C-alpha cells in the first residue's frame, strides 16, 4: 500500500514537473513568436519606407512624399475589400455633407461586383429611377471618365453635384448588345421610405424603399390602420439598397416573437453584437410574403433572411445582392479618414449574407403575366342558357364595392398582371390565408 502510494505521489510529482516544463516551453515559444512577429512587422515597414524613398528619388513624375503616401493608402485600403477606402480631405468633406446636409444626386446606390462599378438599386421616384436605370447595371463611364479601378467613394463624388446639373452615365446591361447612355439631371433626393396599398379586401401591401430612421414607425402605422381587415401581408423590399440596422431589426421584430434576428462579428470585441426579438414588439401574426430581387441589399437582406430563418415568411423573387458587412468611418486627422470593414452580419441560422445574398424560397423572374386568352376555350357564359340574372347580381355588387375605394390606395388585377412577382406573392398569401383559416 505504501509502495503504491509512493508510486502515485511520484507519478503526480512527475506530472507536475512535466506541466511546469510545458508551461515554461510554451511561454518561451510564445515570447519567441511575439519577437518574430515584431521583427516581421519592422521589416515590412522598412520595406514600405524603402519603396517610397526609391519612387520619390527615381520616379519620372515629381511627386511629394505626401502625394506618395496618399496613393499608397488608397491602394492599400481599396485592396482590403470592395467597401474599405481612404478618404482624402475632399472626400471626407463630401461624406460629411452627404450625412448632414442636402445635396444634389441621382438616387442610386452602387457597389463593386466582380471588379465592376454596379448599380445595387435605383431609389424609387429619384432621377435615376425615372431615367430607367436598373439593378445590376454596370457603370462603364461617368461623363467621360472610365470607372475602371475607380473606388465607390470616387464614383459617388463624381455623381453628386448641384441640383439641375446633368450627367451622362454609360451603362452595360445584361441582354443589351451595345452600351446604353443615360443623361440624368441631378436633383435633391427626397425619399418616401414606406407606403401601403390594399389588394382586394384582405391583403395589405407594404413597400419599403430604404431603411431610414422612421421606417418602423411608419410600418406600424400602416399595419394598425388596416389591422381589422388584414388577413395577409406582402412586404416589398425589391430595389431596397438598405439603410439603418436598427430599423431592419425593428421591422423583423414586428413579426417575430423571440430569438435572434441578426448578429455581427469582427476582430474586435467592441464589434461583436447580437440583436434579439421581443414579444412585446410583435404586432401581427398574419401570413407574410417578402418580395426581393438583385437590388435588395444590406438591411433588406437582414430582414428577408431573418424572416426566412424563423420560417415566418415566404421569400419570393430573385437572389439578393449579397452585402453583409459593416463599415465604420475612422478619422486619422482632422480632415482625413478611412472607411473600414470591421464586421460581418450573420443571420439567425449562422449563415452569412456576404457575397451570397438571400436565396428566395420561390424564385420568380420579373415580367408580365401572360393574359392572352385561349380562343378555343368554352366557358359557361358562352352557352345559350346560362344564368344571366345571377351574373347581373354579381356584377352589380362588384361595381358598387370598387366605386367606394380610392384608386390610389389599391392594387388592381391589371397592375398585378404587369408584375408577375407581385402576382405570385399574392397567390401564395391567398393560399396561406386559406390554410390558416
C-alpha positions as a printed NumPy array, in Angstrom:
array([[  0.   ,   0.   ,   0.   ],
       [  2.832,   2.33 ,   0.987],
       [  4.672,   1.335,  -2.121],
       [  1.617,   2.126,  -4.293],
       [  1.211,   5.479,  -2.559],
       [  4.871,   6.26 ,  -3.233],
       [  4.433,   5.367,  -6.905],
       [  1.277,   7.552,  -7.083],
       [  2.997,  10.501,  -5.393],
       [  5.976,  10.026,  -7.673],
       [  3.67 ,   9.969, -10.674],
       [  1.936,  13.201,  -9.562],
       [  5.293,  14.897,  -8.982],
       [  6.445,  13.876, -12.45 ],
       [  3.172,  15.155, -13.958],
       [  3.565,  18.496, -12.164],
       [  7.152,  18.746, -13.389],
       [  6.08 ,  17.995, -16.975],
       [  3.285,  20.582, -16.693],
       [  5.689,  23.217, -15.382],
       [  8.196,  22.359, -18.095],
       [  5.442,  22.554, -20.76 ],
       [  4.302,  25.94 , -19.396],
       [  7.86 ,  27.233, -19.487],
       [  8.373,  25.961, -23.029],
       [  5.019,  27.43 , -24.106],
       [  5.899,  30.794, -22.542],
       [  9.281,  30.691, -24.299],
       [  7.623,  29.719, -27.578],
       [  5.036,  32.469, -27.138],
       [  7.746,  35.048, -26.441],
       [  9.726,  33.862, -29.483],
       [  6.603,  34.08 , -31.613],
       [  5.943,  37.637, -30.393],
       [  9.522,  38.649, -31.127],
       [  9.32 ,  37.105, -34.607],
       [  6.068,  38.939, -35.359],
       [  7.568,  42.243, -34.219],
       [ 10.67 ,  41.644, -36.376],
       [  8.466,  40.833, -39.409],
       [  6.405,  43.968, -38.756],
       [  9.517,  46.186, -38.62 ],
       [ 10.921,  44.564, -41.77 ],
       [  7.626,  45.159, -43.612],
       [  7.529,  48.833, -42.543],
       [ 11.175,  49.245, -43.564],
       [ 10.377,  47.753, -46.985],
       [  7.445,  50.161, -47.388],
       [  9.628,  53.165, -46.458],
       [ 12.339,  51.971, -48.874],
       [  9.893,  51.723, -51.796],
       [  8.503,  55.206, -51.037],
       [ 12.077,  56.567, -50.99 ],
       [ 13.007,  54.897, -54.315],
       [  9.851,  56.186, -56.071],
       [ 10.399,  59.677, -54.65 ],
       [ 14.018,  59.68 , -55.873],
       [ 13.776,  57.954, -59.259],
       [ 10.123,  58.25 , -60.349],
       [  9.593,  60.116, -63.628],
       [  6.927,  62.375, -62.087],
       [  7.878,  64.847, -59.379],
       [  5.663,  63.639, -56.513],
       [  5.899,  64.842, -52.919],
       [  6.088,  62.427, -50.005],
       [  2.517,  63.441, -49.025],
       [  1.204,  62.584, -52.508],
       [  3.008,  59.251, -52.493],
       [  1.609,  58.396, -49.052],
       [ -1.946,  59.261, -50.195],
       [ -1.575,  56.985, -53.23 ],
       [ -0.143,  54.199, -51.083],
       [ -3.005,  54.472, -48.58 ],
       [ -5.609,  54.499, -51.373],
       [ -4.093,  51.382, -52.915],
       [ -3.873,  49.581, -49.583],
       [ -7.456,  50.338, -48.497],
       [ -9.037,  49.544, -51.875],
       [ -7.282,  46.153, -51.891],
       [ -8.594,  45.121, -48.456],
       [-12.182,  44.731, -49.71 ],
       [-14.719,  46.397, -52.001],
       [-16.112,  48.701, -49.294],
       [-12.966,  49.89 , -47.461],
       [-11.317,  53.095, -48.671],
       [ -9.053,  56.007, -47.777],
       [-10.922,  59.319, -47.685],
       [ -8.873,  62.326, -48.733],
       [ -9.673,  65.776, -47.368],
       [-12.136,  66.445, -50.217],
       [-13.804,  63.011, -49.989],
       [-14.157,  63.202, -46.217],
       [-15.754,  66.643, -46.54 ],
       [-18.183,  65.305, -49.172],
       [-19.105,  62.411, -46.893],
       [-19.957,  64.845, -44.083],
       [-22.123,  66.866, -46.499],
       [-23.925,  63.682, -47.536],
       [-24.54 ,  62.703, -43.916],
       [-25.522,  66.087, -42.506],
       [-26.964,  68.237, -45.277],
       [-28.883,  68.346, -48.525],
       [-27.06 ,  67.532, -51.733],
       [-27.877,  67.014, -55.381],
       [-27.673,  63.441, -56.595],
       [-29.078,  60.777, -58.908],
       [-30.723,  58.467, -56.391],
       [-28.777,  55.248, -56.928],
       [-26.835,  53.004, -54.591],
       [-23.693,  51.49 , -56.108],
       [-21.276,  48.738, -55.155],
       [-18.307,  46.848, -56.602],
       [-19.24 ,  43.44 , -58.02 ],
       [-16.598,  41.291, -59.763],
       [-14.394,  44.384, -60.017],
       [-17.034,  46.474, -61.808],
       [-18.965,  49.506, -60.534],
       [-22.516,  48.135, -60.339],
       [-25.913,  49.666, -59.589],
       [-27.299,  47.943, -56.492],
       [-30.632,  49.702, -56.908],
       [-32.153,  52.966, -58.122],
       [-34.216,  54.555, -55.341],
       [-37.868,  54.84 , -56.298],
       [-39.012,  58.237, -57.583],
       [-35.47 ,  59.653, -57.99 ],
       [-33.867,  60.951, -61.242],
       [-32.023,  57.624, -61.767],
       [-35.251,  55.644, -61.368],
       [-37.179,  57.93 , -63.735],
       [-34.363,  57.76 , -66.31 ],
       [-34.639,  53.96 , -66.395],
       [-31.543,  52.699, -64.565],
       [-31.924,  49.151, -63.209],
       [-30.37 ,  46.946, -60.536],
       [-27.254,  45.088, -61.809],
       [-26.491,  47.734, -64.491],
       [-22.701,  48.119, -64.798],
       [-21.481,  51.743, -64.994],
       [-18.706,  51.978, -67.602],
       [-18.295,  55.762, -67.643],
       [-19.353,  58.773, -65.581],
       [-19.394,  61.592, -68.137],
       [-16.093,  60.949, -69.967],
       [-14.29 ,  59.243, -67.06 ],
       [-13.829,  55.464, -67.093],
       [-14.845,  53.692, -63.864],
       [-12.076,  51.088, -64.261],
       [-10.243,  50.819, -60.894],
       [-12.449,  53.638, -59.521],
       [-13.445,  53.358, -55.847],
       [-17.066,  53.652, -54.713],
       [-16.305,  56.936, -52.96 ],
       [-14.724,  58.418, -56.103],
       [-17.746,  57.366, -58.157],
       [-20.233,  58.784, -55.641],
       [-18.262,  62.039, -55.51 ],
       [-18.458,  62.377, -59.327],
       [-22.167,  61.604, -59.471],
       [-23.055,  64.069, -56.733],
       [-23.376,  67.755, -57.701],
       [-25.619,  70.766, -57.805],
       [-29.345,  70.172, -58.389],
       [-30.216,  70.981, -62.006],
       [-26.819,  69.949, -63.402],
       [-26.875,  66.984, -65.776],
       [-24.583,  63.981, -66.045],
       [-24.073,  61.172, -68.594],
       [-23.762,  57.555, -67.455],
       [-22.628,  54.855, -69.892],
       [-24.18 ,  51.552, -68.867],
       [-23.678,  47.902, -69.775],
       [-26.91 ,  45.958, -69.252],
       [-27.422,  42.223, -69.389],
       [-29.284,  41.329, -72.589],
       [-28.256,  44.507, -74.438],
       [-25.7  ,  44.208, -77.27 ],
       [-24.368,  47.784, -77.067],
       [-23.697,  50.057, -74.049],
       [-26.545,  52.437, -73.183],
       [-26.111,  56.146, -72.396],
       [-28.37 ,  57.878, -69.884],
       [-28.479,  61.647, -69.48 ],
       [-29.718,  62.359, -65.941],
       [-30.403,  65.709, -64.277],
       [-29.35 ,  65.843, -60.622],
       [-31.933,  66.724, -58.007],
       [-32.339,  66.951, -54.233],
       [-33.027,  63.375, -53.203],
       [-36.231,  63.163, -51.173],
       [-37.474,  59.666, -50.469],
       [-40.776,  58.322, -49.213],
       [-39.476,  55.207, -47.499],
       [-42.79 ,  53.493, -46.693],
       [-46.126,  53.407, -48.446],
       [-49.003,  50.946, -48.332],
       [-51.889,  49.806, -50.541],
       [-54.578,  47.155, -50.352],
       [-55.094,  44.156, -52.604],
       [-58.701,  43.055, -52.556],
       [-60.342,  43.428, -49.153],
       [-57.943,  41.438, -47.008],
       [-54.307,  41.797, -48.174],
       [-52.038,  44.675, -47.137],
       [-49.183,  45.588, -49.488],
       [-46.294,  47.446, -47.77 ],
       [-43.401,  48.818, -49.844],
       [-40.145,  49.876, -48.112],
       [-37.811,  51.749, -50.483],
       [-34.959,  52.26 , -47.962],
       [-34.4  ,  51.876, -44.229],
       [-34.335,  55.422, -42.886],
       [-34.954,  56.465, -39.265],
       [-38.784,  56.392, -39.468],
       [-39.377,  53.058, -41.199],
       [-40.503,  51.031, -38.17 ],
       [-42.813,  53.839, -37.033],
       [-44.399,  54.119, -40.495],
       [-44.834,  50.349, -40.954],
       [-46.562,  50.096, -37.543],
       [-48.881,  52.946, -38.551],
       [-49.881,  51.237, -41.823],
       [-50.457,  47.813, -40.206],
       [-52.527,  49.267, -37.341],
       [-54.591,  51.391, -39.722],
       [-55.842,  48.273, -41.527],
       [-55.468,  45.664, -38.785],
       [-59.16 ,  44.691, -38.578],
       [-59.395,  43.833, -42.294],
       [-55.876,  42.479, -42.955],
       [-55.563,  38.703, -43.263],
       [-52.187,  38.656, -45.052],
       [-49.26 ,  41.   , -45.778],
       [-46.954,  41.385, -48.786],
       [-43.724,  43.17 , -47.794],
       [-41.955,  44.516, -50.904],
       [-38.181,  45.025, -50.464],
       [-37.268,  44.953, -54.156],
       [-34.584,  47.502, -55.131],
       [-34.19 ,  48.487, -51.475],
       [-30.445,  49.209, -51.04 ],
       [-30.531,  49.092, -47.217],
       [-30.007,  51.739, -44.563],
       [-30.091,  51.742, -40.773],
       [-29.512,  48.44 , -38.962],
       [-31.791,  49.284, -36.022],
       [-34.7  ,  49.841, -38.439],
       [-34.118,  46.469, -40.118],
       [-34.057,  44.78 , -36.706],
       [-37.198,  46.698, -35.699],
       [-39.139,  45.573, -38.788],
       [-38.308,  41.887, -38.155],
       [-39.335,  42.354, -34.509],
       [-42.849,  43.375, -35.643],
       [-43.395,  39.854, -36.996],
       [-41.201,  37.602, -34.808],
       [-41.871,  36.824, -31.107],
       [-38.455,  35.685, -29.919],
       [-34.984,  34.541, -30.894],
       [-32.022,  36.064, -32.663],
       [-32.601,  38.466, -35.572],
       [-29.017,  39.196, -36.618],
       [-25.528,  39.245, -35.113],
       [-22.344,  40.928, -36.2  ],
       [-18.852,  39.564, -35.604],
       [-15.496,  41.242, -36.094],
       [-11.914,  41.024, -34.812],
       [-12.599,  43.495, -32.014],
       [-14.86 ,  42.595, -29.088],
       [-16.499,  46.017, -29.467],
       [-17.766,  44.98 , -32.914],
       [-19.492,  41.822, -31.636],
       [-23.231,  42.431, -31.246],
       [-26.371,  40.335, -31.2  ],
       [-29.921,  41.618, -31.73 ],
       [-32.926,  39.639, -30.499],
       [-36.695,  39.787, -30.966],
       [-39.097,  40.631, -28.142],
       [-42.745,  39.524, -27.959],
       [-43.825,  42.973, -26.703],
       [-42.913,  44.466, -30.107],
       [-44.807,  41.904, -32.224],
       [-47.954,  43.446, -33.711],
       [-49.268,  40.837, -36.155],
       [-49.384,  37.087, -36.763],
       [-50.844,  37.467, -40.266],
       [-49.28 ,  35.324, -43.036],
       [-46.379,  37.143, -44.668],
       [-44.667,  37.077, -48.09 ],
       [-41.499,  39.111, -48.747],
       [-40.538,  40.218, -52.271],
       [-36.791,  40.572, -53.056],
       [-34.53 ,  40.919, -56.11 ],
       [-30.905,  41.63 , -57.047],
       [-31.399,  45.244, -55.883],
       [-32.272,  44.169, -52.314],
       [-29.132,  44.727, -50.258],
       [-27.762,  45.039, -46.714],
       [-30.66 ,  45.868, -44.326],
       [-33.145,  44.355, -46.818],
       [-31.195,  41.104, -46.74 ],
       [-31.184,  41.079, -42.946],
       [-34.982,  41.447, -42.887],
       [-35.712,  38.842, -45.576],
       [-33.037,  36.42 , -44.31 ],
       [-34.104,  36.621, -40.654],
       [-37.8  ,  36.13 , -41.517],
       [-36.802,  33.176, -43.709],
       [-34.7  ,  31.57 , -40.949],
       [-37.56 ,  31.963, -38.458],
       [-39.913,  30.412, -41.06 ],
       [-42.114,  33.464, -40.53 ],
       [-42.346,  34.465, -44.202],
       [-42.173,  33.007, -47.686],
       [-39.448,  34.788, -49.688],
       [-40.347,  35.325, -53.36 ],
       [-38.348,  36.798, -56.262],
       [-34.643,  36.654, -57.119],
       [-31.367,  36.164, -55.234],
       [-30.421,  39.339, -53.325],
       [-27.267,  41.449, -53.794],
       [-25.07 ,  39.934, -51.074],
       [-23.777,  42.833, -48.935],
       [-23.428,  41.58 , -45.382],
       [-20.566,  43.644, -43.982],
       [-20.307,  46.542, -41.503],
       [-18.304,  49.685, -42.317],
       [-17.226,  52.47 , -39.966],
       [-15.569,  55.807, -40.745],
       [-12.463,  56.346, -38.587],
       [-10.813,  59.806, -38.666],
       [ -6.995,  59.708, -38.89 ],
       [ -6.54 ,  63.507, -38.871],
       [ -8.984,  66.412, -38.549],
       [ -9.534,  66.429, -42.309],
       [ -8.882,  62.81 , -43.4  ],
       [-10.348,  59.409, -42.546],
       [-10.566,  55.779, -43.534],
       [-13.694,  53.756, -44.168],
       [-13.021,  50.252, -42.892],
       [-14.982,  46.988, -42.883],
       [-14.962,  45.912, -39.224],
       [-17.519,  43.09 , -39.064],
       [-19.845,  40.756, -40.947],
       [-23.544,  40.172, -40.392],
       [-24.8  ,  36.677, -39.569],
       [-28.429,  35.543, -39.767],
       [-30.164,  33.51 , -37.012],
       [-29.109,  30.198, -38.632],
       [-25.464,  31.322, -38.543],
       [-25.171,  31.841, -42.304],
       [-23.598,  34.963, -43.757],
       [-25.13 ,  37.264, -46.367],
       [-21.767,  38.484, -47.665],
       [-21.23 ,  37.664, -51.358],
       [-24.022,  35.024, -51.368],
       [-27.151,  37.025, -50.524],
       [-30.524,  35.522, -49.621],
       [-31.928,  32.837, -51.891],
       [-35.727,  33.085, -52.277],
       [-37.951,  30.149, -51.281],
       [-39.738,  30.565, -54.612],
       [-37.732,  32.012, -57.481],
       [-39.755,  34.226, -59.827],
       [-38.128,  36.301, -62.556],
       [-39.573,  39.765, -63.34 ],
       [-42.053,  40.177, -66.172],
       [-45.722,  40.34 , -67.036],
       [-48.374,  37.707, -66.523],
       [-49.465,  36.023, -69.76 ],
       [-53.088,  37.129, -70.044],
       [-53.612,  36.022, -73.652],
       [-56.978,  34.294, -73.924],
       [-57.366,  30.797, -75.309],
       [-59.608,  31.263, -78.364],
       [-60.72 ,  27.63 , -78.227],
       [-61.784,  27.598, -74.55 ],
       [-65.54 ,  27.417, -73.869],
       [-66.946,  28.874, -70.641],
       [-70.397,  28.844, -69.017],
       [-71.103,  32.348, -70.356],
       [-70.698,  31.053, -73.928],
       [-73.58 ,  28.578, -73.53 ],
       [-77.063,  29.598, -74.736],
       [-78.995,  29.273, -71.485],
       [-76.506,  30.428, -68.815],
       [-77.811,  32.219, -65.701],
       [-77.722,  35.859, -66.851],
       [-79.668,  37.136, -63.858],
       [-77.064,  35.771, -61.422],
       [-74.267,  37.392, -63.421],
       [-76.022,  40.772, -63.243],
       [-76.341,  40.471, -59.445],
       [-72.641,  39.616, -59.011],
       [-71.541,  42.4  , -61.373],
       [-73.748,  44.906, -59.538],
       [-72.176,  44.092, -56.182],
       [-68.68 ,  44.153, -57.608],
       [-69.138,  47.574, -59.192],
       [-70.529,  49.116, -56.014],
       [-67.599,  47.809, -53.991],
       [-64.985,  49.207, -56.338],
       [-66.738,  52.58 , -56.532],
       [-66.232,  53.06 , -52.795],
       [-62.456,  52.628, -52.96 ],
       [-59.773,  55.246, -53.566],
       [-57.848,  54.024, -56.625],
       [-54.584,  55.437, -55.242],
       [-54.736,  53.033, -52.28 ],
       [-55.476,  49.817, -54.147],
       [-53.564,  47.448, -56.401],
       [-55.832,  46.273, -59.193],
       [-55.62 ,  42.949, -61.086],
       [-54.371,  44.948, -64.097],
       [-51.412,  46.255, -62.054],
       [-50.631,  42.733, -60.806],
       [-50.719,  41.347, -64.334],
       [-47.844,  43.685, -65.196],
       [-45.803,  42.38 , -62.236],
       [-45.571,  38.579, -62.166],
       [-43.519,  38.578, -58.936],
       [-46.233,  40.502, -57.097],
       [-48.932,  38.272, -58.626],
       [-47.1  ,  35.167, -57.353],
       [-46.746,  36.724, -53.884],
       [-50.484,  37.473, -53.73 ],
       [-51.367,  33.92 , -54.854],
       [-49.154,  32.494, -52.081],
       [-50.694,  34.814, -49.47 ],
       [-54.2  ,  33.735, -50.508],
       [-53.181,  30.086, -50.102],
       [-51.666,  30.817, -46.663],
       [-54.853,  32.634, -45.581],
       [-56.942,  29.61 , -46.593],
       [-54.609,  27.22 , -44.689],
       [-54.665,  29.425, -41.578],
       [-58.442,  29.808, -41.8  ]])
